């Protein structure tokens, strides 16, 4: 497996971009630098180079703006998933590629990764966008297409297995369990806890990527075992 690429630099707000996009760009840049906990409307306005009251034109609440920033994160993660797989790849190979990208995203963009799964944003009511614009979908709805894709891949892989090898869990439950395992792995790996436990370091030596692949395969094996097992 190749080394993990350097984390991409967050897009800086362009003075020529529409205000709404500038605010989202500014929020994403702040989250990348400082994490989500310290990002408020005033800080985002200052980063975007606009007055403190300007965000209210498009985002009536702090949660509304953070939800839009987190939605950008889901769009970026979806783009990574698309780039990492091909429709002609076997389902298990696609699941392994998605799992790897999920962990790499958490490692490269820890602030965004944390923001995307904040319970208060995922479970909050719809937020308007100001100036009587219609409310966008709830943030948690951004996760549904990703989850549905994993369910479909698990179901497709199951059809390739002999009946004796097929996991007992329904694809929906298997996808939920797989996601739970990957999310925990992503958090522990990006924090350095798992590399420390496995290698006695923060995973900077050459063998660390291989250890990560072994862990990903172990998590995946529980719900999508290889056909030749």
Order of alpha helices (4+ residues) and beta strands (2+ residues): alpha-alpha-alpha-alpha-alpha-alpha-alpha-alpha-alpha-alpha
